[in-house]
Amino acid sequence: MNGSVSLESRPVRRIRDYRVDAMYSAPGINLQLRTYSHDTPSQAGKARRDHVLSFSLNGRPQGSTGCYVRRHRQTRPFRFGDITFVPGGVPIIGWGPGGVQQTLSCRLDRGMFKVLAPFEDGLSDERLLACGDIRTPGMSEIMRRLAAELRSPGFAHETMVNLLIQTAMVDVVRHVRQTIENQRPVAGGLSAAQLRRVTEYIESSLAQSPTISELAQACGISPGHLMRCFRQSTGETIHEHVQRTRIGRAQLLLAEKGHSIKEIAHMLGFATASSFSVAFKRSCGQSPSDFRRLVRH
């Protein structure tokens, strides 16, 4: 693969809301080390034809959430991981609490890499959501090595970049496949069908604050068994999942027009607008009104 590297020796240039500190380009590949700086919480939406693999070198801040848009419908919100993959042609909307972020952005042309073919034939919501937080062992080290190659190209630079990118792409596909595999019945966990029934029940009844008994009945198991198995399957309690789902839905409603904060609080099962504001600020680091002003700016 023939490529060229361009390291900024002059003062870094501003491109939109980030600066480019170093970059590498080759057929089908464009890598950039970027520094984002937001004084206040931010919201952004993107839709690219090419695939984008990104890595936060200094760690994604708490409260960074997003959702994919599939067939003109938003997926449920998810928390951004340090490594995120956005398949080409799939729009994504994200919210962040602000601050300085150092990111490695890897743009990969659609159709050029056989290993990414599974992401070019349409993905289910479950597979898309698995792309929001890539946790394959060792992948963070791969991305850091890529960043280091951009900063200080070494011997056989192009070969090293090519090998690291190829490895990263394989790891992304493995992660998504493994995530789906893990949704199958496991010892002590819920089956994929049971987990889907619980999460769908929660999403459809946020205003009524579904009880553990109601959720257990939907799965045909006891409440105690549900609580144990849900945590085994997801790594979070049902209460934590309900709160996270509520806050994610709140972000979407706040970004839209037509609902007051009091109405949104009622729609999501909060007793008062005040309790909603406290929960939202605890999770997102800002009040609902501040978030609304930001996303509608």
C-alpha positions, 0 to 999 in steps of 0.5 A: 500500500502506497501512502504518505504522511503529513505531520503539521510542523506549522501552527495546527489548523482548525477544521470545523470543531477540531484541529488536525495534529497529524495525518496519514492517507493512502488508497481507501484510508485516511487517518487523523490525530485530532484535538477537539475542544468544547467549552460547553457540552456539545451535540453533533450529527454525522452521516458519512459514506465511508466507515469511521473507526475512532479512538479517544486517547484520553478516555471518553468523558462520562455522559458521552451518549449517542444513537444510530439512525437506521431506516429513518428511526433512531436506535436506543441510546448507548454510551460511547466507549473509548473505541467506536465504529460507525458503519458507512452510510449509517447516520449517528447523533452524539452528545458530550459534556464538553472538554478537550478530547484527543482522538484518532479518527480512521476513515475507511472507504466502503467496498475496499476491505473484504473484512468489513463486508458484513457492515455493508449489507445492513445491520440489525439494531443489536449489531449497530449498538455493539459498534458503539463500544468496542472492547476487544482485548488488546485493541486499545494498544493497537490504536495507540500504536497507530497514533504513535506511528502518525506522530513519529513515523518509524521504519517500514511506516506504511507496512506497520500502518497497514498491518495495524489497520487490518488487525483493528478491522478484524477486531471490530468484526470479532467484537460485534460477532462475539457480542451477538454470541454473548446474547445467547443463553449463558449460565446464570443469564437471560436468553436473548429472547428474555433480555429483548422482552425485558428491554422492550417492555422497559422502553415501552412503559417508561411513564409507568415505571415498570415494576420488577414483578411486571418485568418478571411476568413478561419473561415468565420467571420469578422476580428474584431470578430476573434480577440475578439473571439481568445483571449477569447478562448486562452487567447492570441492575434493572434500576440502572438500566431503567434510569439509563434508558430514561435519560437517553430518551430524555435527550432525544425528547429535549432535542425535539420541539413540542414538549416542555421539560415538565411534560418530558418528566411526566412522559418518563415517569418522574414524579416532578420536573425537579426530580427529573432535572436532578437525575438528568444533571447527575447523569449528563453533567448539565440541566435539561434546560442547558442541554436543550439550549445547546442542542437547539443552538 
